[in-house]
Amino acid sequence: MYRTFRYRIKDSNSRAKLAKMASAVNYVWNYCNETSSYAIYRDYRFLSGFDLNNLTAGSSKELGISSTTIQEICSEYATRRKQFKKRKLRWRSYKRNLGWIPFKASAVRVIAGEARYHGVKLKFWNSREFPIGSKIKTGSFCQDSRNRWYVNLVLEIPETANNNAGLPAVGIDLGLKTLATLSDGTKVEAPRIFRRHEQALGMAQRARKKRRAKTIHAKIVNSRKDFLHKETTKLANKYKGFYVGNVSSKKLSRTKLAKSVSDASWANFKTLLEYKAIGLGKVFAEIDEKFSSVTCSVCFTRSGPSGLSALGVREWVCNSCGVVHDRDINAAENILRLGHETLIKGILGL
């Protein structure tokens, strides 16, 4: 299993050195962009990552970055050009793009809170130790909007046996007011972090205080990330299987609910829960939640209130069996049932 560990670089001198290397990275990227575009125009062929590696070979010493970094840039450029199906990608500049310096495991040594890269010693806050038996596979240095640098290390972690016997599985219905409603009746209230800082952020933006606005944005992001990490860790330790509704935040972000959808951060919640569940040897699956909130979880009759006008109805009574349902809990129970059915069909090969 692979996990990424992120640490913040300490001193300002290191940040100056990293900025200089990031400029060299941009130079290599722009060279790949120009050379690849010219090859298409002249020879009608796309240069691969291997071709770009050959063209940039031997430039490590002059640029002041590791040869593995140049190889990673060439490979990344070829991958992104193929992904977006374009003859030329955007140019990278230090004013417009945040700093980025990729590297392979052979280019970096990490010893007691210090990363040594291409003859440069970069101290960082060692906020958590590496797991026993882990190995560095790849990584990068990256910059945020406040000119803070971080080192990201992708580690290969040995899998550990976990005893999930006796733990229940759970269906999860995602929402805006309640971030997650579980099939056992548990509800995780949405923190609404952006709404708490919205007024201060608006004041800073109207006053054109860019530094203050960036600080507030960073606080929102970090607070939301902290909340999601804590909640998903609780869930990952409590249950053995997770079946989550496939609600689309991308589609809803185009509506009047855009701010609330972005604040809820459903995609991050699912991503964090998924990798934590897989790391503990548990089941995670996204389930089609169509009609889950209007279908009775007892008799399976589609008798609930439907349509946009009925979204405010949070409780309803089934016309067939007379059971009173909480709209969100009922949806989570249906998602759990569909998750079990999907799992059984997968095992039987149906």
ZIBEL-V973499 format. One record per residue. N is the residue number from 1. PHI is phi in whole degrees, 0 to 359 (none if undefined). OMEGA is omega in radians with two decimals (NA if undefined). Layout:
N/PHI/OMEGA ; N/PHI/OMEGA
This chain:
1/none/-3.12 ; 2/248/3.09 ; 3/225/3.12 ; 4/255/3.10 ; 5/253/-3.07 ; 6/243/-3.14 ; 7/228/-3.12 ; 8/270/3.11 ; 9/289/-3.00 ; 10/277/-2.86 ; 11/276/-3.11 ; 12/289/3.11 ; 13/297/3.11 ; 14/295/-3.13 ; 15/295/3.10 ; 16/294/3.12 ; 17/293/3.13 ; 18/294/3.11 ; 19/297/3.11 ; 20/294/3.12 ; 21/291/3.11 ; 22/296/3.08 ; 23/296/3.08 ; 24/292/3.08 ; 25/298/3.11 ; 26/298/3.13 ; 27/297/3.13 ; 28/294/3.13 ; 29/300/-3.13 ; 30/293/3.06 ; 31/296/3.11 ; 32/298/-3.13 ; 33/296/-3.11 ; 34/291/-3.10 ; 35/295/-3.14 ; 36/295/3.12 ; 37/296/3.13 ; 38/293/3.13 ; 39/294/3.10 ; 40/293/-3.12 ; 41/292/-3.04 ; 42/272/-3.00 ; 43/251/-3.13 ; 44/57/3.08 ; 45/216/3.14 ; 46/268/3.09 ; 47/281/3.10 ; 48/275/3.07 ; 49/299/3.11 ; 50/295/3.11 ; 51/297/-3.13 ; 52/293/3.07 ; 53/299/3.13 ; 54/294/-3.11 ; 55/288/-3.11 ; 56/259/-3.11 ; 57/299/3.08 ; 58/86/-3.11 ; 59/263/-3.05 ; 60/299/-3.06 ; 61/294/-3.11 ; 62/291/-3.10 ; 63/278/3.12 ; 64/79/3.07 ; 65/228/-3.08 ; 66/291/3.10 ; 67/296/3.11 ; 68/292/3.07 ; 69/294/3.12 ; 70/297/3.10 ; 71/296/3.12 ; 72/294/3.12 ; 73/296/3.14 ; 74/298/3.13 ; 75/295/3.14 ; 76/295/3.14 ; 77/298/-3.13 ; 78/297/3.14 ; 79/294/-3.10 ; 80/291/3.11 ; 81/295/3.10 ; 82/291/-3.13 ; 83/296/-3.08 ; 84/270/3.06 ; 85/55/-3.13 ; 86/235/3.08 ; 87/285/-3.13 ; 88/215/3.09 ; 89/263/3.13 ; 90/289/3.06 ; 91/287/3.09 ; 92/259/3.05 ; 93/223/-3.06 ; 94/290/3.13 ; 95/283/-3.05 ; 96/265/-3.08 ; 97/250/3.05 ; 98/287/-3.09 ; 99/297/-3.12 ; 100/208/-3.13 ; 101/225/3.13 ; 102/281/3.08 ; 103/201/3.05 ; 104/260/-3.05 ; 105/300/-3.09 ; 106/291/-3.06 ; 107/269/-3.04 ; 108/227/3.02 ; 109/233/-3.12 ; 110/248/-3.11 ; 111/223/2.99 ; 112/48/3.08 ; 113/73/-3.13 ; 114/219/3.09 ; 115/254/-3.14 ; 116/253/-3.06 ; 117/227/3.06 ; 118/51/3.10 ; 119/80/-3.13 ; 120/249/3.10 ; 121/263/-3.08 ; 122/239/-3.14 ; 123/275/3.13 ; 124/222/3.09 ; 125/283/-3.09 ; 126/278/-3.03 ; 127/288/3.07 ; 128/205/-3.09 ; 129/281/3.06 ; 130/292/3.03 ; 131/297/-3.14 ; 132/296/3.11 ; 133/85/-3.12 ; 134/278/3.13 ; 135/228/3.10 ; 136/283/3.13 ; 137/256/3.13 ; 138/199/-3.13 ; 139/176/3.13 ; 140/194/2.91 ; 141/258/-3.14 ; 142/220/-3.07 ; 143/244/3.05 ; 144/257/-3.04 ; 145/291/3.14 ; 146/261/3.10 ; 147/64/3.03 ; 148/261/-3.09 ; 149/254/-3.14 ; 150/226/3.00 ; 151/249/3.13 ; 152/252/-3.10 ; 153/241/3.09 ; 154/272/-3.07 ; 155/250/2.98 ; 156/268/-3.04 ; 157/252/3.10 ; 158/295/-3.13 ; 159/286/3.13 ; 160/246/3.13 ; 161/285/3.13 ; 162/236/3.13 ; 163/264/-3.13 ; 164/259/-3.12 ; 165/296/3.11 ; 166/89/3.12 ; 167/273/-3.13 ; 168/274/2.96 ; 169/267/-3.04 ; 170/216/3.00 ; 171/262/-3.06 ; 172/232/3.05 ; 173/253/-3.10 ; 174/270/-3.13 ; 175/211/-3.10 ; 176/259/3.10 ; 177/291/3.00 ; 178/254/-3.06 ; 179/301/-3.12 ; 180/217/3.04 ; 181/248/-3.07 ; 182/264/-3.08 ; 183/293/3.09 ; 184/269/3.08 ; 185/97/3.12 ; 186/289/3.13 ; 187/233/3.08 ; 188/254/-3.09 ; 189/289/3.12 ; 190/291/-3.09 ; 191/286/3.14 ; 192/52/-3.05 ; 193/293/3.14 ; 194/297/-3.13 ; 195/297/3.14 ; 196/290/-3.10 ; 197/253/-3.04 ; 198/299/-3.09 ; 199/293/3.13 ; 200/296/3.12 ; 201/294/3.11 ; 202/298/3.12 ; 203/296/3.14 ; 204/294/-3.14 ; 205/289/3.12 ; 206/293/3.10 ; 207/276/3.14 ; 208/59/3.06 ; 209/268/-3.02 ; 210/297/-3.11 ; 211/295/3.11 ; 212/295/3.14 ; 213/295/3.11 ; 214/296/3.13 ; 215/296/3.14 ; 216/293/3.10 ; 217/301/3.14 ; 218/296/3.13 ; 219/295/3.10 ; 220/297/-3.12 ; 221/298/-3.10 ; 222/292/3.12 ; 223/295/3.12 ; 224/295/3.13 ; 225/296/3.12 ; 226/297/3.14 ; 227/297/-3.11 ; 228/294/3.11 ; 229/298/-3.11 ; 230/296/-3.10 ; 231/292/-3.13 ; 232/292/3.08 ; 233/294/3.08 ; 234/300/-3.12 ; 235/294/-3.10 ; 236/297/3.14 ; 237/275/-3.01 ; 238/262/-3.04 ; 239/236/-3.13 ; 240/254/3.14 ; 241/212/-3.08 ; 242/228/3.08 ; 243/240/-3.00 ; 244/247/3.09 ; 245/295/-3.07 ; 246/270/3.11 ; 247/299/-3.06 ; 248/263/3.09 ; 249/286/-3.12 ; 250/294/-3.13 ; 251/289/-3.11 ; 252/289/3.14 ; 253/289/3.10 ; 254/265/-3.11 ; 255/254/3.11 ; 256/291/-3.13 ; 257/271/-3.00 ; 258/304/-3.10 ; 259/297/-3.11 ; 260/293/3.12 ; 261/295/3.12 ; 262/295/3.14 ; 263/292/3.13 ; 264/291/3.08 ; 265/56/-3.14 ; 266/299/-3.09 ; 267/299/3.12 ; 268/294/3.12 ; 269/301/-3.13 ; 270/292/3.14 ; 271/296/-3.14 ; 272/296/-3.12 ; 273/294/-3.10 ; 274/295/-3.07 ; 275/289/3.09 ; 276/288/3.10 ; 277/294/3.13 ; 278/297/3.13 ; 279/296/3.12 ; 280/263/3.10 ; 281/73/-3.11 ; 282/248/-3.06 ; 283/267/3.03 ; 284/222/3.14 ; 285/206/3.02 ; 286/266/-3.04 ; 287/242/3.07 ; 288/294/-3.05 ; 289/266/-3.13 ; 290/300/-3.13 ; 291/65/-3.09 ; 292/293/-3.09 ; 293/275/-3.12 ; 294/249/3.11 ; 295/259/3.13 ; 296/295/-3.11 ; 297/282/3.13 ; 298/261/-3.10 ; 299/251/3.07 ; 300/64/3.07 ; 301/272/3.13 ; 302/275/-3.02 ; 303/237/-3.11 ; 304/280/3.12 ; 305/292/-3.08 ; 306/236/-3.14 ; 307/96/-3.12 ; 308/296/-3.11 ; 309/291/-3.09 ; 310/259/-3.12 ; 311/295/3.14 ; 312/284/3.13 ; 313/277/-3.07 ; 314/264/3.06 ; 315/228/3.12 ; 316/209/-3.10 ; 317/251/3.12 ; 318/291/-3.14 ; 319/289/-3.06 ; 320/270/-3.05 ; 321/252/3.08 ; 322/79/-3.14 ; 323/282/3.10 ; 324/272/-3.06 ; 325/242/2.83 ; 326/280/-3.00 ; 327/305/-3.08 ; 328/287/3.13 ; 329/295/3.10 ; 330/299/3.11 ; 331/297/3.12 ; 332/296/3.11 ; 333/294/3.09 ; 334/293/3.10 ; 335/296/3.10 ; 336/297/3.13 ; 337/298/3.12 ; 338/296/3.10 ; 339/295/3.09 ; 340/296/3.13 ; 341/296/3.13 ; 342/295/-3.14 ; 343/296/-3.12 ; 344/295/3.11 ; 345/298/3.11 ; 346/294/3.13 ; 347/292/-3.11 ; 348/278/-3.13 ; 349/75/-3.11 ; 350/272/NA
